Amino acid sequence: MPLDLDALSNWDFEEIEQTLTERDTILYALGLGFGEDPTDRKELAFVYEDGLRAVPSMAVTMGYPGFWLRNPKTGVNWQKVLHGEQWLDIYKPLPVKGNIIGRSRIDFISDKGEGKGAVIYQSREIIDAETGDKLARVAMSAFCRGDGGFGGENRPGPAPTALPDRAPDHVCDIETLPRQALVYRLSGDMNPLHADPDVARSVGFDRPILHGLATYGLAARAILKSLLDYDAARLVGLDVRFSAPVYPGETVRFEIWEEGGEARFRASIPARDVVVLNNGAARFA
Ligand SMILES: CCCCCCC[C@@H](O)CC(=O)SCCNC(=O)CCNC(=O)[C@H](O)C(C)(C)COP(=O)(O)OP(=O)(O)OC[C@H]1O[C@@H](n2cnc3c(N)ncnc32)[C@H](O)[C@@H]1OP(=O)(O)O
């Protein structure tokens, strides 16, 4: 069954009400490897309940509607879906617990052509249920590798951020663990692509790959460490394009450029000499 443009364009997302606990906040940070050195108080602040702070990138897990593209009514070949891009704007520092509302919508769908794929752009407002304050806006693209050529328009998404043509100002290596995806998935993305070797093999990977959002969270960790002295409230925007899969257990190298009060970055796997995350942008309060 081909991708159903009409059904997708008019997808009726239910409003998600989530009760966020400190345990969720800690689990998210553990999924990104925070607390690797338990004597490092600055990283401990994200995984220890005494003075707990939320990693800003955690907004992407809040009010999350789940892997709704698995619904057969979408017509999407869900096993072949990869996370393409992620954008985030934070308006208020994130709470470590409380009631959150997520309101999702489809922005548009782009047809890259037969044999190439389709890209679904969706976004979500994250609202504090108690105060009604808008906490953040999260947007993403899902690259549906098996669904191009459905007769739709090829609409370009937001132009990827260009990187400066000079050596990076900061380089930050972060090791991941072979079990990293098995921990990260407990923060809400239960896609079997990240856990089940048979599912991964059936769509062209030797073994389960890391969630795009786990690599994204590593980017937040690298920026907090390299530029912000772990001051979470200062990181208010984070955008990336996922350019190649990461395997759990690999070391990810972040190269960061400071540009007029913002940062640009990319990530690579030095052991394979491949760029895995490109066109990164971080904005600061
Ligand atoms: C339910 C809610 C949804 C949930 C979805 C996410 C669920 C998660 O569990 C899944 C994951 O986390 S997957 C892991 C993270 N993602 C990845 O590893 C993807 C890595 N990227 C790739 O493999 C390729 O770039 C690939 C395959 C993405 C593209 O590679 P190519 O086919 O070689 O593309 P290329 O020929 O260079 O370009 C074709 C057109 O596509 C546009 N494009 C390229 N990369 C893109 C990307 N990353 N995101 C969005 N668009 C992208 C290009 O601009 C080009 O467009 P056009 O033809 O109009 O010029």
The ligand as a Gaussian input file, in Angstrom:
#p B3LYP/6-31G(d) Opt

LIG

0 1
 C        6.657000       8.597000      14.223000
 C        7.465000       9.849000      14.178000
 C        8.645000       9.674000      13.256000
 C        9.755000       8.994000      13.932000
 C       10.930000       8.854000      12.986000
 C       12.184000       8.506000      13.672000
 C       12.130000       7.202000      14.430000
 C       13.485000       6.806000      14.975000
 O       13.328000       5.723000      15.877000
 C       14.381000       6.415000      13.814000
 C       15.788000       6.778000      14.039000
 O       16.182000       7.306000      15.032000
 S       16.878000       6.442000      12.729000
 C       18.468000       6.966000      13.315000
 C       18.837000       8.373000      12.972000
 N       18.798000       8.686000      11.571000
 C       19.711000       8.216000      10.702000
 O       20.589000       7.451000      11.035000
 C       19.604000       8.696000       9.259000
 C       20.959000       9.025000       8.723000
 N       20.851000       9.578000       7.375000
 C       20.828000       8.797000       6.264000
 O       20.926000       7.577000       6.361000
 C       20.678000       9.475000       4.928000
 O       21.070000      10.814000       5.047000
 C       19.217000       9.452000       4.365000
 C       18.802000       7.993000       4.098000
 C       18.254000      10.110000       5.348000
 C       19.164000      10.226000       3.062000
 O       20.208000       9.758000       2.255000
 P       20.077000       9.738000       0.666000
 O       18.895000       8.940000       0.251000
 O       21.420000       9.353000       0.143000
 O       19.766000      11.255000       0.393000
 P       20.359000      12.208000      -0.698000
 O       20.434000      11.475000      -2.030000
 O       21.593000      12.855000      -0.185000
 O       19.226000      13.326000      -0.789000
 C       17.935000      13.022000      -1.335000
 C       16.979000      14.111000      -0.942000
 O       16.671000      14.003000       0.470000
 C       17.091000      15.185000       1.191000
 N       17.747000      14.726000       2.410000
 C       18.962000      14.156000       2.501000
 N       19.232000      13.837000       3.776000
 C       18.151000      14.215000       4.496000
 C       17.855000      14.147000       5.877000
 N       18.724000      13.652000       6.775000
 N       16.672000      14.612000       6.287000
 C       15.764000      15.168000       5.412000
 N       16.006000      15.263000       4.057000
 C       17.196000      14.778000       3.639000
 C       18.059000      15.909000       0.258000
 O       18.024000      17.309000       0.477000
 C       17.520000      15.523000      -1.123000
 O       16.421000      16.357000      -1.412000
 P       16.214000      16.887000      -2.916000
 O       16.093000      15.681000      -3.787000
 O       14.960000      17.704000      -2.864000
 O       17.427000      17.687000      -3.222000

